[in-house]
Amino acid sequence: MTAPQFEPATERDVAVVTAQLGRPARGVLGIAARCVCGNPTVVATAPRLPGGTPFPTLYYLTHPAATAAMSRLEADHVMAEFQELVETDAAVHAAYEAAHRAYLADRESIEAVEEIRGFSAGGMPDRVKCLHALAAHSLAAGPGVNPIGDLALERGDWSPNVCECADYGL
């Protein structure tokens, strides 16, 4: 199994992620996606955090404008629409299951953590539970890997091609 490739996180990257999250960044393995300006958008997080806590969310959306856009979609009940699509469209369901398997393979190539074995993120493979996690997977893996993450990015009012970064005071 080949481990996913992430850009190493610099000290500045970790400082930006900490500012983006409003709390210390934990378990950062690397930067899985960046804004067009170069700031982190998605971090790759260790499957087991420092201290030993299992952490299933390998791809973690950190960009404030992106997270706000996913929150707005969730508030607008878009998840129910996407859930229906997963349940009624066989091709979407199959692609979503494949995204789940890809996510698990990525995480387990880094570290297999028994407590989270078989659990990916965002509700995959049968539920649409967190658009933040699904969009993060799409941004990290690229278009065509996670159909629901791709749809969320298409429907959201944020674009990875337009910088909306703050100064972050760094």
Secondary structure as GFF3:
##gff-version 3
##sequence-region A 1 170
A	DSSP	alpha_helix	11	21	.	.	.	ID=ss1
A	DSSP	beta_strand	28	34	.	.	.	ID=ss2
A	DSSP	beta_strand	40	45	.	.	.	ID=ss3
A	DSSP	beta_strand	59	61	.	.	.	ID=ss4
A	DSSP	alpha_helix	64	75	.	.	.	ID=ss5
A	DSSP	alpha_helix	78	88	.	.	.	ID=ss6
A	DSSP	alpha_helix	90	110	.	.	.	ID=ss7
A	DSSP	three_ten_helix	114	116	.	.	.	ID=ss8
A	DSSP	alpha_helix	131	141	.	.	.	ID=ss9
A	DSSP	alpha_helix	147	155	.	.	.	ID=ss10
###
